[in-house]
Amino acid sequence: MNFYYYWLWLVFLFMLPYLEQVYSNSRPSFVNIGAIFTFDSSIGKVAKLAMEQAVKDVNSNSSILHSTQLVLHMQTSNCSGFDGMIQALRFMETDVIAILGPQSSVVSHIVAHVANELRVPMLSFAATDPTLSSLQFPFFVRTTLSDLYQMTAVAEIIDFYGWKEVITIYVDDDYGRNGVSALDDALAERRCRISYKVGIKSGPDVDRGEITNLLVNVAMMQSRIIVVHAHSNSGFMIFKVAHYLGMMQEGYVWIATDWLSTVLDSTSLPLETMDTLQGALVLRQHTPDTDRKKMFTSKWNNLTGGSLGLNSYGLHAYDTVWLVAQAIDNFFSQGGVVSCTNYTSLHSDKAGGLNLDAMSIFDNGTLLLNNILRSNFVGLSGPIKLDSERSLFRPAYDIINVVGNGVRRVGYWSNYSGLSIVSPETLYANPPNRSSANQHLHTVIWPGETTSRPRGWVFPNNGKQLRIGVPIRASYREFVSPVKGTDLFKGFCVDVFVAAVNLLPYAVPYRFVPFGDGHKNPSYTEFVNKITTGYFDGAVGDIAIVTNRTRIVDFTQPYAASGLVVVAPFKKINSGGWSFLQPFTPFMWIVTACFFFFVGIVVWILEHRVNDEFRGSPKQQFVTILWFSLSTLFFSHRENTMSTLGRGVVLIWLFVVLIINSSYTASLTSILTVQQLSSRISGIESLKASDEPIGFQVGSFAEHYLTEDIGISRSRLVPLGSPEEYAKALQLGPNKGGVAAIVDERPYVEIFLSTQCTFRIVGQEFTRSGWGFVSIYLPFK
């Protein structure tokens, strides 16, 4: 048996060169891949050199593609969708099996249709438009980060600092519009919003006058949080004009997407340009600081002589070449063959310069695409792995702050744990924690060289002022009253409103509009109805929240407790010489005396047969009964009890006497030390049961409540307009043309009683409500 295996092994070694020859012959000597991008752009300059270097590294590595050489054909699209489509069609004439790019999201939308039709995988290292989805474009693969994540990072930064409204300036193409749309959705999830968004023309020629007019309008808005999502040429013009208009000063917040960090990483900007960017927050695609990246950066600097910096898109372009190379290697290992079939739909069309008859479908394009989607390796930009949505695994961004002649990193954002000052690679070792307490950033130096967090809004110059109605009262002006000679108002209610508005994270322009003539209190029901008609946008004042009003308007949360109470006159009860009898009622005195005599008799019955102290003449025994029972009141009885039952009765009785003594002492102390007040009205029930007149404040909801809810006849109600009228009506009383009591809200009553000592609140507060502001429309929904 061993001899048999030995001969098989010799045969295998003999046949190995022939097997290698067969394996080598199954692979082509070269494969064509294409690249479409803009050569002279910040991304294109770096990507071109990075891809050329990647192709050299792949072809010099014998462990990948083996004897097959990777041939890269590059064409410029000039950021034009038409040029990009033409270049893609030309690639199809050369049996290109994969396309790298395009760089522009606009061009990607167009070229993706060609790639789908001809089944050629298209891998873009720079197209970030989130609407480039695998559902619409199954042969499109994004090897960079989608703006969906970048806009989520921007939204979390805005939410982290407590801002609620932002302004967006974007380039008006697929890249800009769809990016801002993703930002709008991300902000809405955090109860924030874009208050104003404006697009600018795309293209190399930027009109300074158009930018100036745009920023002048922005400066008139209330929000001071401005997000710029543009291309480098228009973006720098925006910052230049903003600096000229004084919009890079304290109070403003400028957030730029990664278009700015791409330029900052690639080139050294002039000092005058850097001056226009001071204090801006910028996002940059995060790439881990690995040894391999550092070695490549060093190699890059040797290649470029330091004239061209390496940005994140250059790293993605380099990794994209390796991704395609590994996918092609796996494709050949699975028996894949580069074969094409003519695209018959074009045979009837003839077009001069384009040889459309040469268009062909890549027969095994789907197999190559599947190998691309299954790729999993570590590149210069980090782990290269695609999730189910064909997005890079664990997206992350650096958050940098432009300061002086350079930038400083203030933190990171990752889809794993949100905002942090620790690198995402460190956080991946722990469970994800998106709690607000775990979100951190270093101190930012904002425009104006301040480290204080900007408020984020000002009162706009072009905003519509809300008409806030304010009642002009004739009484109780402590709550609300006009300032003589001005349009201003003062008082407790106004102070609460102004303080609440100042705490809002956005501006609320308003002006107070008076309601009432000031000679008498206005009707608050009519006042509230003015809001339903649109005469007022809201109302501020001592407005009670009651059921019939909540049916027609909206109220804020109550800012002051309120409720109806009854105020009535009272008289003092002076304690006299017989005050010691007042703790008990006459009936209680009689019952107590009877119990004393009864207990004495019971003890005598139980003791006189066995106890000599309870014997004697009838007169002597009667005196003993009285003396014994009364002496127990002071626990000073001298007679001893001999029988068991007698002792039990005395023990229980002494406990009862203790309770009687304690109650009497407490009541007598209260009578002798506390002022006793008496009123013939005990509350709303006794007032309802009588037929005496009742006072109420003019304009108050008390009139409606007493008649409709309590059922008191309207003829019994007397309107009163001031504290002086209150006092006069109560002093006169019902028999002399006054009132028996007044029903009013507690805040008014407390002010009234602060100057009146002959009236008091009787009974309990019989409604539970409060004061609130009415239907104030705020600009944030």
C-alpha positions in Angstrom: 0.0 0.0 0.0 2.8 2.4 0.9 4.5 1.6 -2.5 1.2 2.6 -4.2 1.0 6.0 -2.6 4.7 6.6 -3.4 4.1 6.1 -7.1 1.0 8.4 -7.0 3.1 11.1 -5.4 5.8 10.9 -8.1 3.1 11.1 -10.8 1.7 14.2 -9.1 5.1 15.9 -9.0 5.7 15.0 -12.6 2.3 16.4 -13.7 2.6 19.6 -11.6 4.2 21.8 -14.3 1.6 20.8 -16.8 -1.2 21.6 -14.3 0.3 25.0 -13.7 0.4 25.5 -17.5 -3.3 24.6 -17.8 -4.2 26.9 -14.9 -2.2 29.7 -16.3 -3.8 29.3 -19.7 -7.3 29.6 -18.2 -6.6 33.2 -17.1 -6.1 36.0 -19.6 -2.8 37.8 -19.7 -4.5 41.1 -18.8 -7.9 42.5 -17.8 -9.2 46.0 -18.5 -10.8 48.2 -15.9 -11.8 51.8 -16.5 -11.9 54.9 -14.3 -14.0 58.0 -14.9 -13.4 61.1 -12.8 -12.4 64.8 -13.1 -8.6 64.9 -13.4 -8.1 68.5 -12.3 -10.3 68.5 -9.2 -9.1 68.2 -5.6 -10.3 64.6 -5.4 -9.3 63.8 -9.0 -5.7 64.8 -8.6 -5.2 62.6 -5.6 -7.3 59.7 -6.9 -5.4 59.6 -10.2 -2.0 59.2 -8.5 -3.5 56.8 -5.9 -5.0 54.5 -8.5 -1.9 54.4 -10.6 0.1 53.4 -7.5 -2.5 50.8 -6.6 -2.2 49.2 -10.0 1.6 49.1 -9.7 1.3 47.4 -6.3 -1.3 44.9 -7.5 0.7 43.9 -10.6 3.9 43.6 -8.6 2.2 41.3 -6.0 2.4 37.7 -7.2 -0.2 36.5 -4.7 -3.0 38.3 -6.5 -4.1 37.8 -10.1 -0.9 35.7 -10.6 0.1 36.0 -14.3 -2.7 38.4 -15.2 -1.9 42.1 -15.4 -4.4 44.8 -14.4 -4.7 47.5 -17.0 -6.3 50.8 -16.0 -7.9 53.1 -18.5 -8.6 56.6 -17.2 -10.9 59.2 -18.7 -12.0 62.6 -17.4 -15.7 63.5 -17.1 -15.2 67.2 -16.3 -18.1 66.8 -13.8 -20.4 66.6 -16.8 -23.0 63.9 -17.0 -22.9 63.9 -20.8 -19.1 63.5 -20.9 -19.3 60.8 -18.3 -21.8 58.8 -20.4 -19.7 59.2 -23.5 -16.6 57.9 -21.7 -18.5 55.0 -20.2 -19.7 54.0 -23.7 -16.2 54.1 -25.0 -15.0 51.8 -22.2 -17.6 49.3 -23.4 -15.8 49.1 -26.7 -12.6 47.8 -25.0 -14.0 44.9 -22.9 -13.7 46.8 -19.6 -15.1 44.5 -16.9 -15.3 47.1 -14.1 -15.5 50.9 -13.9 -14.0 52.9 -11.0 -15.9 56.1 -10.4 -17.4 58.3 -11.4 -16.3 60.9 -8.9 -19.4 63.1 -9.3 -22.8 62.0 -8.0 -24.5 63.7 -11.0 -22.4 61.7 -13.4 -22.9 58.5 -11.4 -26.6 58.7 -11.8 -26.2 58.7 -15.6 -23.3 56.2 -16.0 -25.1 53.8 -13.5 -27.7 53.2 -16.2 -25.1 52.2 -18.7 -23.4 49.9 -16.1 -26.8 48.2 -15.3 -27.6 47.7 -19.0 -24.2 46.2 -19.9 -23.8 44.4 -16.5 -20.5 46.0 -15.7 -19.9 46.6 -12.0 -19.3 50.3 -11.2 -17.4 51.1 -8.0 -17.5 54.8 -7.0 -14.9 56.0 -4.5 -16.3 59.5 -4.3 -20.1 59.6 -5.2 -21.8 60.2 -1.9 -25.4 60.9 -3.0 -27.5 58.8 -0.7 -30.1 58.2 -3.5 -27.7 56.1 -5.4 -29.2 52.9 -4.1 -28.7 49.3 -5.0 -32.4 48.9 -5.7 -32.3 51.2 -8.7 -28.7 50.6 -9.7 -27.9 46.9 -8.8 -24.4 47.2 -10.5 -23.5 50.3 -8.5 -21.2 49.8 -5.5 -20.2 52.7 -3.2 -16.7 52.3 -1.8 -16.8 55.5 0.1 -19.2 56.8 2.8 -22.7 57.9 1.9 -23.9 61.4 2.7 -26.7 59.6 4.7 -24.1 59.1 7.4 -22.5 62.5 7.0 -25.8 64.3 7.4 -26.6 62.1 10.5 -23.3 63.3 12.0 -24.2 66.9 11.2 -27.7 66.4 12.8 -26.2 64.9 15.9 -23.7 67.8 16.3 -26.6 70.3 16.0 -28.6 68.3 18.6 -25.6 68.0 20.9 -25.3 71.7 21.2 -29.1 72.2 21.7 -29.8 74.1 18.5 -33.2 73.6 16.8 -33.1 75.4 13.5 -30.5 75.5 10.8 -29.9 77.2 7.4 -28.5 75.1 4.6 -26.6 76.4 1.5 -26.1 73.7 -1.1 -25.1 73.2 -4.7 -28.2 72.7 -6.8 -27.6 69.3 -8.2 -28.2 65.7 -7.2 -25.3 65.8 -4.8 -26.5 68.9 -3.0 -30.2 68.4 -3.1 -30.2 64.8 -2.0 -27.6 65.5 0.7 -29.7 68.3 2.2 -32.8 66.1 2.0 -31.0 63.5 4.1 -30.0 66.2 6.6 -33.7 67.3 6.8 -34.8 63.8 7.7 -32.0 63.3 10.3 -32.9 66.6 11.9 -36.6 65.8 12.0 -35.8 62.6 14.0 -34.2 64.8 16.6 -37.0 67.4 16.7 -34.9 69.9 14.8 -35.5 71.4 11.3 -34.1 73.3 8.4 -35.7 76.8 8.7 -34.3 78.0 5.4 -32.5 76.3 2.5 -31.2 77.8 -0.6 -29.4 76.3 -3.6 -26.6 77.8 -5.7 -25.7 77.0 -9.3 -23.3 74.2 -9.9 -20.3 74.6 -12.2 -16.9 76.3 -12.2 -18.2 79.8 -12.6 -19.5 81.2 -9.4 -21.3 84.6 -9.4 -20.1 86.7 -6.4 -23.2 88.9 -6.7 -25.5 86.0 -6.5 -23.7 84.7 -3.4 -23.8 88.1 -1.8 -27.5 88.5 -2.3 -28.0 85.0 -0.9 -26.0 85.7 2.3 -27.7 89.0 2.8 -31.0 87.1 3.0 -29.4 84.5 5.3 -28.2 87.3 7.6 -31.8 88.5 8.0 -33.0 85.1 9.2 -33.3 84.2 12.9 -31.0 81.1 12.7 -27.3 81.5 13.0 -26.4 77.8 12.3 -25.4 77.5 8.7 -24.5 74.2 7.0 -22.6 74.5 3.7 -22.9 71.5 1.4 -21.3 72.5 -1.9 -18.3 72.0 -4.2 -14.9 73.6 -3.4 -15.2 76.5 -5.9 -18.6 77.7 -4.7 -17.9 76.8 -1.1 -14.8 79.0 -0.8 -16.7 81.9 -2.4 -19.5 81.5 0.2 -17.0 81.8 3.1 -15.2 84.7 1.4 -18.4 86.7 1.0 -19.5 85.7 4.5 -16.3 87.1 5.9 -16.7 90.3 3.9 -20.3 90.7 5.3 -19.2 90.2 8.9 -20.9 86.8 9.1 -17.8 85.0 10.5 -18.1 86.9 13.8 -19.3 85.8 17.2 -22.8 84.3 17.3 -22.5 82.5 14.0 -21.9 78.8 13.5 -20.6 77.4 10.2 -20.6 73.7 9.5 -19.0 72.5 6.3 -19.3 68.9 4.9 -16.2 67.0 3.8 -15.7 69.0 0.6 -13.7 71.4 2.7 -11.6 68.9 4.6 -10.8 67.3 1.2 -9.2 70.5 0.0 -7.5 71.2 3.4 -5.9 67.8 3.3 -4.8 68.1 -0.3 -3.3 71.5 -0.6 -1.9 74.4 1.5 -4.4 77.3 1.3 -3.3 80.9 1.3 -3.5 82.8 4.6 -6.2 85.1 3.3 -8.3 82.1 2.5 -7.7 80.5 5.9 -8.8 83.8 7.5 -12.2 83.4 6.0 -12.6 79.9 7.5 -11.8 80.6 11.1 -14.0 78.9 13.6 -15.8 76.6 11.1 -16.6 73.0 12.0 -15.7 70.6 9.2 -16.4 66.9 8.8 -13.8 64.5 7.4 -14.1 60.8 6.6 -12.4 58.9 9.3 -9.5 56.5 8.4 -7.6 54.7 11.2 -4.0 55.7 11.9 -2.5 52.3 11.1 1.2 51.5 10.4 0.3 50.6 6.8 -1.4 54.0 6.3 1.7 55.8 7.8 4.0 53.9 5.4 1.9 54.7 2.4 1.7 58.4 3.5 5.5 58.5 3.7 5.7 56.9 0.2 3.1 59.4 -1.1 5.2 62.3 0.1 8.2 61.0 -1.7 6.2 60.6 -4.9 4.7 64.1 -4.8 7.5 65.9 -3.0 4.9 67.3 -0.6 3.1 69.3 -3.3 -0.1 67.2 -3.0 -1.6 66.0 0.2 -3.3 62.6 0.6 -7.0 62.9 1.4 -9.6 60.3 2.4 -10.9 60.0 -1.1 -7.4 59.1 -2.3 -7.3 56.3 0.2 -10.7 55.0 -0.9 -9.5 55.2 -4.6 -6.4 53.1 -3.7 -8.5 50.5 -1.8 -11.1 50.4 -4.6 -8.4 49.2 -7.1 -7.4 46.4 -4.6 -11.0 45.5 -4.0 -11.5 45.0 -7.8 -8.3 43.1 -8.1 -9.2 40.7 -5.3 -12.7 40.2 -6.7 -11.3 39.5 -10.2 -8.8 37.0 -8.7 -11.7 35.2 -7.0 -13.7 35.5 -10.2 -11.1 33.6 -12.2 -10.6 31.1 -9.3 -14.3 30.2 -9.7 -14.0 29.6 -13.4 -15.1 33.0 -14.5 -14.4 33.9 -18.1 -14.2 37.4 -19.6 -16.7 37.0 -22.4 -19.1 39.5 -23.9 -22.2 39.4 -26.0 -23.2 42.1 -28.5 -25.8 44.5 -27.3 -28.4 43.9 -30.0 -30.7 46.8 -29.0 -28.2 49.2 -30.7 -27.8 47.4 -34.0 -30.4 49.5 -35.7 -28.8 52.8 -34.6 -25.8 54.3 -36.3 -23.9 57.2 -34.8 -20.8 58.7 -36.4 -18.0 58.9 -33.8 -19.3 56.2 -31.4 -19.1 52.6 -32.6 -22.3 51.6 -30.9 -22.3 48.3 -32.7 -19.3 47.4 -30.5 -21.3 47.7 -27.3 -21.4 44.4 -25.5 -22.8 42.9 -22.4 -20.4 41.4 -19.9 -21.7 37.8 -19.6 -20.3 37.1 -16.2 -20.8 40.5 -14.8 -23.1 39.2 -12.1 -20.5 36.7 -10.9 -17.9 39.5 -10.6 -20.4 41.7 -8.8 -21.1 39.0 -6.2 -17.3 38.6 -5.6 -17.0 42.4 -5.1 -19.9 42.4 -2.6 -18.3 39.5 -0.6 -15.0 41.2 -0.3 -13.6 41.5 3.2 -10.0 42.8 3.8 -8.2 45.6 5.6 -7.2 48.5 3.3 -5.5 51.8 3.8 -8.8 53.4 4.8 -9.7 50.6 7.3 -11.8 47.5 7.0 -13.3 47.1 3.5 -16.5 45.2 4.0 -19.9 46.0 2.6 -23.1 45.5 4.6 -26.5 44.4 3.3 -27.2 47.9 1.9 -23.8 47.9 0.1 -22.4 50.6 2.4 -19.0 50.4 4.1 -19.0 48.7 7.4 -19.0 51.0 10.5 -18.9 54.5 8.9 -17.2 57.2 11.0 -16.1 60.9 10.6 -13.5 63.2 12.2 -14.9 66.5 13.4 -12.3 69.2 12.9 -12.2 72.9 13.8 -10.4 75.4 11.6 -8.1 77.5 13.8 -5.2 79.7 12.8 -3.3 78.2 9.8 -4.5 74.7 10.3 -7.1 72.5 11.9 -7.6 70.7 15.3 -9.7 67.6 15.8 -12.4 68.1 18.4 -13.9 64.7 18.3 -15.3 61.8 16.2 -18.7 60.6 15.1 -19.4 57.0 14.4 -22.6 55.2 13.5 -21.7 52.8 16.3 -21.5 55.2 19.4 -22.3 58.7 18.1 -20.1 61.6 19.2 -17.0 60.9 21.2 -13.5 62.2 22.0 -12.2 58.6 21.7 -11.3 57.1 18.4 -14.0 54.7 17.0 -11.6 51.8 16.9 -11.3 52.0 20.7 -15.1 52.1 21.1 -15.7 49.1 18.9 -14.2 46.9 21.7 -17.1 47.9 24.0 -20.9 47.6 23.6 -22.5 50.6 21.7 -23.7 53.4 23.9 -25.7 56.2 22.3 -27.0 57.7 25.5 -26.8 61.5 25.8 -24.5 61.3 28.8 -22.0 59.4 26.6 -21.8 62.0 23.9 -18.8 64.3 24.1 -16.7 66.7 22.1 -13.7 68.8 22.9 -14.0 72.6 23.3 -14.6 74.3 19.9 -13.2 77.7 19.0 -16.2 79.3 17.3 -16.1 82.3 14.9 -15.1 85.4 16.8 -12.4 83.3 18.6 -14.8 82.4 21.4 -15.2 79.1 23.2 -18.7 79.9 24.5 -21.4 77.9 22.8 -23.3 80.3 20.5 -27.0 80.6 21.2 -27.7 79.8 17.5 -30.4 82.4 16.8 -31.2 86.1 16.9 -34.4 88.1 16.4 -34.9 88.1 12.6 -35.1 91.4 10.6 -37.7 89.9 8.2 -39.8 87.8 10.5 -43.5 88.3 11.0 -44.2 89.6 14.5 -46.9 87.8 16.5 -49.8 89.8 17.7 -50.0 89.0 21.4 -53.1 90.3 23.1 -52.7 91.7 26.6 -55.8 92.8 28.8 -55.8 96.3 30.2 -57.2 95.8 33.7 -58.9 98.4 35.9 -58.0 96.5 39.0 -55.3 94.1 40.3 -52.8 95.8 38.0 -50.0 93.9 39.7 -50.6 91.0 37.3 -50.6 93.0 34.1 -50.7 96.7 33.2 -49.4 99.0 30.5 -46.3 101.2 31.0 -47.5 104.8 30.6 -46.3 106.5 27.5 -45.0 103.3 25.8 -46.2 100.2 24.0 -44.8 98.0 26.8 -46.5 96.1 29.5 -45.4 95.0 33.0 -46.6 92.8 35.7 -46.2 89.2 37.0 -47.9 87.6 33.9 -45.7 89.6 31.5 -42.6 88.8 33.4 -43.3 85.1 33.2 -44.0 85.3 29.5 -40.8 87.2 28.7 -38.7 84.9 30.8 -40.1 81.8 29.0 -39.5 83.4 25.5 -35.9 84.1 26.5 -35.3 80.5 27.3 -36.4 79.3 23.9 -33.6 78.0 21.6 -35.0 80.1 18.7 -36.3 83.6 18.2 -40.0 84.5 18.6 -40.7 88.1 17.3 -43.8 89.5 18.9 -45.5 92.7 19.9 -48.1 93.3 22.6 -51.5 94.5 21.5 -53.8 96.0 24.2 -57.4 94.8 24.8 -59.8 96.8 26.9 -60.4 100.5 27.7 -58.7 100.5 31.1 -61.8 101.9 32.8 -63.3 98.4 33.6 -62.0 94.9 33.4 -62.5 93.5 29.9 -64.5 90.3 29.4 -62.0 87.5 29.3 -64.4 85.3 27.3 -64.5 87.9 24.6 -60.7 88.2 24.9 -60.2 84.5 24.2 -62.7 84.6 21.3 -60.5 87.2 19.6 -57.9 84.5 19.2 -60.2 82.2 17.3 -61.1 85.0 14.9 -57.4 85.6 14.1 -57.3 89.1 15.6 -54.6 87.9 18.0 -52.0 85.2 17.5 -51.8 84.6 21.2 -52.7 86.1 24.6 -50.8 86.9 27.7 -52.4 87.7 31.0 -54.2 86.4 34.0 -56.3 84.0 31.9 -57.9 81.1 33.7 -57.8 77.7 32.1 -61.4 76.6 32.1 -63.3 73.9 30.2 -65.3 76.1 27.9 -62.2 78.0 26.8 -60.1 74.9 26.1 -62.7 73.9 23.6 -61.9 76.8 21.3 -58.2 77.6 22.0 -55.0 76.0 23.1 -53.4 76.8 26.5 -49.8 76.4 27.6 -49.0 74.5 30.8 -50.3 76.5 33.9 -47.7 79.0 35.2 -49.7 79.9 38.3 -52.2 77.9 40.4 -55.7 79.3 40.7 -59.2 78.4 41.8 -62.4 79.9 43.1 -62.7 80.7 46.8 -65.3 82.4 49.0 -64.5 85.6 50.9 -66.8 86.6 53.7 -66.7 88.9 56.8 -66.0 87.5 60.2 -66.2 88.5 63.8 -63.9 87.7 66.7 -65.0 85.5 69.6 -63.6 86.8 72.8 -62.9 84.4 75.7 -64.7 85.4 79.0 -64.7 84.1 82.6 -66.7 81.0 81.5 -64.3 80.1 78.7 -63.2 77.0 80.7 -66.5 75.5 79.8 -66.1 76.0 76.1 -64.0 72.9 75.3 -67.0 70.6 75.7 -70.5 71.1 74.6 -73.3 71.0 77.3 -74.3 67.6 76.1 -70.7 66.4 76.5 -70.5 67.8 80.0 -73.7 66.0 81.0 -72.6 62.7 79.5 -69.2 63.0 81.2 -70.8 63.7 84.6 -73.1 60.7 84.2 -70.2 58.5 83.5 -68.3 59.6 86.6 -71.3 58.9 88.8 -72.0 55.6 87.0 -68.4 54.4 87.5 -68.5 55.3 91.2 -71.7 53.2 91.6 -70.2 50.2 89.8 -67.0 50.3 91.9 -69.1 50.7 95.1 -71.2 47.6 94.2 -68.1 45.6 93.5 -66.2 46.7 96.7 -68.6 47.5 99.6 -68.9 43.8 100.6 -65.2 43.1 100.8 -63.7 46.5 101.3 -64.3 48.4 104.6 -63.5 51.8 102.9 -66.7 51.5 101.0 -68.8 50.8 104.1 -70.6 53.0 106.6 -73.9 54.9 106.8 -75.9 55.5 103.7 -74.8 59.1 103.7 -71.2 58.2 104.2 -71.3 55.6 101.3 -72.9 58.2 98.9 -70.2 60.7 99.7 -67.6 57.9 99.1 -69.1 57.2 95.7 -68.9 60.9 94.6 -65.5 61.4 96.1 -64.0 58.3 94.5 -65.4 59.0 91.0 -64.3 62.7 91.0 -60.9 62.1 92.5 -60.1 59.7 89.6 -60.2 62.8 87.4 -56.9 63.9 89.0 -55.7 60.4 89.7 -55.8 61.2 93.4 -58.3 58.6 94.8 -57.3 57.2 98.1 -59.6 54.2 98.3 -58.0 50.9 97.5 -59.9 48.4 95.4 -59.8 44.8 96.7 -61.8 42.8 94.1 -60.4 41.8 90.8 -63.4 43.1 88.9 -63.2 46.4 90.7 -59.6 46.9 89.8 -60.4 46.1 86.2 -63.1 48.7 86.0 -60.9 51.3 87.7 -58.0 50.5 85.2 -60.3 51.0 82.2 -61.8 54.1 83.7 -58.4 55.7 84.4 -57.5 55.3 80.7 -60.7 57.0 79.7 -60.1 59.8 82.1 -56.6 60.3 80.6 -58.1 60.8 77.2 -60.8 63.2 78.5 -58.1 65.2 80.3 -55.9 65.4 77.3 -58.7 66.5 75.0 -59.9 69.1 77.4 -56.5 70.6 78.0 -55.8 70.8 74.3 -59.1 72.5 73.5 -58.8 75.0 76.4 -55.3 75.9 75.4 -56.4 76.6 71.9 -59.3 78.8 73.1 -57.1 80.8 75.4 -54.2 81.3 73.0 -55.6 81.3 69.4 -57.8 84.1 68.1 -61.3 82.7 67.4 -63.1 83.9 64.3 -66.6 83.3 63.4 -68.6 83.6 60.1 -72.1 82.6 59.4 -71.0 81.4 55.9 -68.9 78.3 55.9 -68.3 77.8 52.2 -69.9 77.5 48.8 -72.5 75.0 49.9 -73.9 77.3 52.6 -73.8 80.2 50.2 -75.7 78.2 47.6 -78.3 77.2 50.2 -79.0 80.8 51.1 -80.8 83.4 49.0 -78.3 86.3 49.8 -76.5 88.3 47.1 -73.0 87.2 46.0 -70.3 89.4 44.5 -68.0 88.5 41.6 -65.3 90.3 39.7 -66.2 91.9 36.4 -64.9 89.9 33.4 -64.2 86.8 35.5 -65.3 83.3 34.6 -66.8 83.1 38.1 -70.2 84.5 36.8 -70.5 81.7 34.3 -69.4 79.0 36.7 -71.8 80.1 39.5 -74.8 80.2 37.2 -74.1 77.3 34.9 -72.2 74.8 37.1 -73.3 75.6 40.6 -76.9 76.6 39.7 -77.1 79.9 41.5 -79.6 82.4 40.1 -78.1 85.2 38.1 -80.3 87.7 40.0 -78.2 87.0 43.1 -74.9 87.9 41.4 -73.5 91.4 41.9 -70.6 92.6 39.6 -67.8 94.3 41.4 -64.8 96.0 39.6 -62.2 96.8 42.2 -60.9 95.8 45.7 -62.5 99.0 47.1 -65.9 97.8 45.8 -65.2 94.4 47.3 -64.6 95.9 50.8 -67.6 98.3 50.6 -70.0 95.6 49.5 -68.9 93.2 52.2 -69.0 95.8 54.9 -72.6 96.8 54.0 -73.8 93.2 54.0 -76.8 91.8 52.3 -79.3 93.8 54.4 -77.9 97.2 53.4 -77.3 96.8 49.6 -74.1 94.9 49.9 -73.2 91.2 49.5 -73.0 88.3 51.9 -69.8 87.0 50.3 -67.6 87.3 47.2 -66.5 84.5 44.9 -63.2 85.1 43.1 -59.9 83.5 42.1 -57.4 82.9 44.8 -54.6 85.1 43.4 -56.9 88.2 43.4 -58.3 87.3 46.8 -54.8 87.0 48.3 -53.9 90.5 47.1 -57.3 91.8 48.4 -56.8 90.2 51.9 -53.3 91.6 52.1 -54.8 95.0 52.8 -58.1 93.9 54.5 -58.2 92.5 58.0 -61.9 92.1 58.5 -62.5 89.5 55.8 -61.2 86.0 55.2 -61.5 82.9 53.0 -64.1 80.5 54.3 -64.4 76.9 53.2 -62.2 75.1 50.7 -61.1 76.1 47.2 -63.9 74.5 45.1 -62.3 74.6 41.6 -58.9 73.5 40.5 -57.5 75.4 37.5 -54.6 77.7 36.7 -53.5 80.6 34.6 -51.9 79.9 31.2 -50.9 81.7 27.9 -53.3 81.1 25.1 -52.7 79.6 21.6 -49.2 81.2 21.1 -48.1 80.2 17.7 -44.3 79.5 17.6 -42.3 79.3 14.3 -41.0 75.8 15.2 -43.4 73.0 14.6 
